[in-house]
């Protein structure tokens, strides 16, 4: 099949921004390489992909699927029924859309879809964002032709002959961040002669980071640090109320930041969780970073992600249990250490994979052609 003919591709998965935004980046890359490509997304009903994917301009279908909880719940009792229902619906979607290839990016919905499609003879590809393989991708590995990964050592989880080292796909506009300092500061109403700290806890926010920043906010203000703080939607109202007396020219608090290239551009230092998407963006934005891995993830994979950067002298690690005592102190020290900031910036930039989305798109096309 030549690239002048329309490919049909289903991209499945989601649940968090760490799955959704790479999936959208892959879709965008497919459209750049083969503009006539027809793309369908398949997600889990009630999850954030059902909103974010249409906002990016793509059609999405939802499956009645969710993960198993660690305690006995009605959802757990309904899980077998959900799996059967989702596989049946996924099978119907594949028969209707007739894709030339399917892609799983992790998350609940990718399991039924990739299983149903590969059972019908459709070639499949997985994209694993983390340095630790998610359960869904591990279960699907035997059914697909290729597995695109972002970290070395993934042969511990997947067949080595299927692995392709591509890096994680992120939005192309993140590459512009290094040239957007003045524009970013102006956009958020900050001054050019003061240091700026960007706090991002992932698309859903991060309780420990938020509490640690709240406890140290007066110290940050006393040292005239400008703070751009993405709290996450769940935490925003309470934090906005409790910081009203401090809000002004040096504090911007937001539930979610859509203008991330401008935010990275404005930042002298970034405090972030260590999700795969966040790390990939930080590498491309080349920002000095303090990583606070979430302890509430499978096999502590965020710590593994962070340590991959620390061993390259490309980031500072503050463990979640240390954050209340150490996070603001480390942030202030780094903000005022120009040599260390430059060193971290140079080293993290070397780890960036700016063509990851195109590389994955070409791997998908190679399954079809």
C-alpha positions in Angstrom: 0.0 0.0 0.0 1.5 3.4 -1.0 1.3 6.4 1.3 -1.0 8.1 -1.3 -3.8 5.7 -0.3 -5.6 6.3 2.9 -4.4 4.1 5.8 -6.9 3.2 8.5 -5.5 3.0 12.0 -7.1 2.5 15.4 -5.3 3.9 18.4 -6.5 2.6 21.8 -5.9 3.3 25.4 -5.9 6.2 27.8 -6.9 6.9 31.4 -4.3 9.6 32.1 -2.5 12.3 30.2 0.6 10.1 30.2 -1.3 7.7 27.8 -3.5 10.2 25.9 -1.1 12.9 24.8 1.5 10.4 23.3 -1.5 8.8 21.5 -2.5 12.1 20.0 1.1 12.9 19.1 1.3 9.6 17.2 -2.0 10.4 15.4 -0.7 13.8 14.4 2.5 12.3 13.1 0.6 9.8 11.0 -1.4 12.7 9.5 1.8 14.6 8.7 3.4 11.6 7.0 0.3 10.4 5.3 -2.3 13.2 5.3 -5.2 11.0 4.1 -4.9 8.6 7.1 -8.2 7.7 8.7 -7.8 7.4 12.5 -10.2 6.2 15.1 -9.5 6.3 18.8 -10.9 3.9 21.3 -11.0 4.7 25.0 -12.7 3.9 28.2 -16.1 5.5 28.9 -15.9 8.1 31.7 -12.1 8.6 31.4 -10.4 11.8 30.3 -9.6 10.6 26.8 -13.3 10.9 26.0 -12.9 14.7 26.3 -9.3 15.2 25.4 -9.3 13.3 22.1 -12.2 15.2 20.5 -10.6 18.4 21.7 -7.6 17.4 19.5 -9.8 16.9 16.5 -10.2 13.1 16.5 -13.2 10.8 16.7 -13.3 8.4 19.7 -15.4 5.4 20.7 -15.8 4.4 24.3 -15.7 0.9 25.9 -17.3 -0.1 29.2 -14.1 -1.1 30.9 -12.1 -0.2 34.0 -9.3 -1.6 36.1 -9.5 -3.9 39.0 -9.5 -2.2 42.4 -7.3 -3.5 45.3 -10.4 -4.0 47.5 -13.7 -5.8 46.9 -16.1 -3.4 45.1 -19.1 -3.6 42.8 -16.8 -2.5 40.0 -14.6 -5.6 40.7 -17.6 -7.9 40.7 -18.7 -6.4 37.3 -15.1 -6.7 35.9 -15.6 -10.0 34.0 -18.8 -8.7 32.4 -17.0 -5.5 31.4 -14.3 -7.5 29.8 -16.7 -9.6 27.8 -18.8 -6.5 26.8 -15.7 -4.6 25.8 -14.2 -7.4 23.7 -17.5 -7.8 21.9 -17.8 -4.0 21.2 -14.1 -3.8 20.2 -14.6 -6.8 17.8 -17.6 -4.9 16.2 -15.6 -1.7 15.9 -12.7 -3.5 14.1 -15.1 -5.2 11.7 -16.8 -1.8 10.9 -13.7 0.3 10.6 -11.5 -2.3 9.0 -8.1 -0.9 10.2 -4.9 -1.7 8.5 -3.1 -1.6 11.9 -4.0 -1.1 15.6 -1.9 0.7 18.3 -2.1 0.3 22.0 -0.7 3.0 24.3 -1.6 1.4 27.6 -4.7 1.9 29.8 -7.8 -0.1 30.2 -9.3 0.2 26.7 -6.2 -0.9 24.8 -6.5 -4.5 26.1 -9.9 -5.4 24.6 -9.2 -3.5 21.4 -5.7 -4.8 20.6 -6.8 -8.3 21.5 -9.9 -8.2 19.4 -8.0 -6.7 16.4 -5.0 -9.0 16.4 -7.4 -12.0 16.7 -8.8 -10.9 13.4 -5.4 -10.8 11.8 -4.8 -7.0 12.1 -1.1 -6.2 12.8 -0.6 -4.5 16.2 1.9 -2.2 17.8 2.3 -1.2 21.4 3.8 2.0 22.8 5.2 1.7 26.3 6.0 5.1 27.9 7.7 4.0 31.1 10.8 2.2 32.2 8.5 -0.4 33.7 6.0 -2.2 31.6 2.3 -1.7 32.4 0.1 -4.8 33.0 -2.0 -4.2 29.9 1.0 -4.0 27.6 2.7 -7.0 29.2 -0.5 -9.1 28.5 -0.7 -7.8 24.9 2.9 -8.3 24.0 2.5 -11.8 22.6 -0.2 -10.6 20.2 1.6 -7.7 18.5 4.3 -7.3 15.9 6.3 -4.4 17.4 6.7 -2.7 20.8 8.0 0.9 20.8 9.8 1.8 24.0 11.5 4.9 25.6 14.0 3.3 28.0 16.8 0.7 27.8 16.3 -2.7 29.5 12.8 -3.3 28.3 13.7 -6.8 27.2 13.1 -7.7 30.9 9.4 -7.3 30.2 9.0 -7.8 26.4 10.4 -10.1 23.7 13.6 -8.5 22.6 13.0 -9.2 18.9 9.9 -7.0 19.0 11.4 -3.9 20.6 12.1 -0.7 18.8 13.7 2.2 20.8 11.9 5.3 19.7 11.5 7.5 22.8 8.2 9.0 23.9 6.2 11.1 21.6 5.2 14.6 22.8 3.7 17.7 21.2 5.9 19.3 18.7 5.4 22.8 20.2 7.3 21.8 23.3 10.5 22.1 21.2 9.9 25.8 21.0 10.1 26.3 24.8 13.7 27.3 24.8 13.0 30.3 22.6 9.9 31.4 24.5 11.3 32.9 27.8 10.3 36.5 27.2 6.9 35.5 25.7 6.2 33.1 28.4 6.9 35.5 31.2 4.8 38.1 29.6 1.9 35.7 29.0 1.8 34.8 32.7 2.4 38.4 33.9 5.8 37.8 35.3 9.0 39.9 35.4 12.1 39.2 33.5 14.5 40.1 36.4 13.1 37.5 38.9 13.5 33.8 39.0 10.5 31.6 38.1 9.6 28.2 39.5 7.1 26.0 37.6 5.3 23.3 39.6 3.4 20.6 37.6 2.0 17.5 39.3 0.7 15.8 36.2 -2.7 16.2 34.6 -4.5 15.1 37.9 -2.3 17.0 40.3 0.0 15.7 43.1 -1.0 15.9 46.7 2.5 15.8 48.2 4.0 18.4 45.8 1.0 20.7 46.4 1.3 20.4 50.2 5.0 20.9 50.2 4.8 24.1 48.0 2.0 25.4 50.2 4.1 25.0 53.3 7.1 26.7 51.7 5.2 29.4 49.7 6.0 32.2 52.1 9.7 31.4 51.9 9.5 31.4 48.1 7.7 34.8 48.3 10.3 36.2 50.8 13.1 35.3 48.3 11.1 37.1 45.5 10.6 33.9 43.5 7.8 33.9 40.9 5.7 30.8 41.2 3.6 29.3 38.3 1.6 26.5 40.0 -0.5 23.8 38.2 -2.4 22.2 41.1 -4.6 19.8 39.3 -8.4 20.2 39.1 -9.0 18.2 42.3 -6.8 20.4 44.5 -7.4 23.8 42.9 -10.3 25.2 44.8 -8.8 24.5 48.3 -5.4 25.8 47.3 -6.7 28.8 45.6 -8.7 29.7 48.7 -5.8 29.1 51.1 -3.3 31.2 49.1 -5.5 34.2 48.3 -3.6 36.4 50.7 -0.4 35.6 48.9 -1.6 35.8 45.3 -0.3 38.7 43.2 2.3 39.6 40.7 4.6 36.7 41.8 2.1 33.8 42.1 -0.1 32.3 39.4 -2.1 29.3 40.5 -4.1 27.3 37.9 -5.9 23.9 37.9 -4.4 23.0 34.5 -1.9 24.8 32.2 -2.8 24.4 28.5 0.0 26.7 27.3 2.8 24.4 28.3 5.5 25.6 25.8 5.0 29.1 27.3 5.1 27.7 30.9 8.4 25.8 30.2 9.7 28.9 28.5 9.1 31.1 31.5 10.6 28.6 34.0 14.1 28.7 35.5 13.4 25.5 37.4 10.6 22.9 37.1 9.2 20.7 39.9 7.4 17.7 38.5 6.3 14.2 39.1 8.3 11.6 37.1 5.7 10.3 34.7 7.0 9.3 31.3 5.2 12.1 29.5 6.5 14.8 31.9 10.1 13.5 31.6 9.9 13.4 27.8 8.6 17.0 27.7 11.3 18.2 30.2 14.0 16.6 27.9 12.7 18.5 24.9 12.2 21.7 26.8 15.7 21.3 28.3 14.6 22.6 31.7 16.5 22.1 35.0 14.2 19.9 37.0 13.5 18.5 40.4 11.6 15.2 40.1 9.3 14.0 42.9 8.2 10.4 41.8 4.8 9.3 42.8 4.9 6.3 45.2 1.3 5.3 44.2 2.2 3.7 40.8 2.9 0.1 39.7 6.3 -1.2 40.8 7.4 2.3 41.7 8.1 3.0 38.0 8.3 6.7 38.4 11.3 6.4 40.7 12.9 4.2 38.0 12.1 6.9 35.4 13.7 9.6 37.6 16.8 7.5 38.4 17.4 7.1 34.7 17.9 10.9 34.5 19.7 11.2 37.8 22.4 8.8 36.7 23.0 11.0 33.6 23.3 14.1 35.9 20.2 15.4 34.1 17.8 16.0 37.1 17.6 16.3 40.9 15.6 13.7 42.8 13.5 14.4 45.9 11.7 11.4 47.1 8.0 11.8 48.0 8.6 11.1 51.7 11.3 13.8 51.8 9.3 16.5 49.9 7.8 18.3 52.9 11.2 18.9 54.4 13.4 19.2 51.3 11.5 20.2 48.2 11.3 24.0 48.6 14.9 24.0 50.0 16.2 22.2 46.9 14.2 24.4 44.6 15.6 27.6 46.1 19.2 26.2 46.0 18.8 25.3 42.4 17.2 28.6 41.4 20.2 30.5 42.6 22.9 28.1 41.2 23.4 29.2 37.6 26.2 26.7 36.9 24.2 23.8 38.2 21.1 24.9 36.2 23.1 25.1 33.0 24.7 21.7 33.6 21.3 20.0 34.2 19.8 21.8 31.2 22.6 20.6 28.9 22.4 17.0 30.1 18.7 16.6 30.0 18.6 18.0 26.5 20.8 15.2 25.3 18.2 12.7 26.3 15.4 14.2 24.2 13.9 12.3 21.3 12.3 15.0 19.2 11.3 12.7 16.3 9.8 10.0 18.5 6.2 10.4 17.1 7.4 10.3 13.5 9.5 7.2 14.3 6.5 5.4 15.8 4.3 6.5 12.9 6.8 5.0 10.5 6.9 1.8 12.4 3.1 1.6 12.1 3.2 2.3 8.4 5.9 -0.4 8.0 3.3 -2.9 9.4 0.9 -1.9 6.7 3.1 -1.4 3.6 
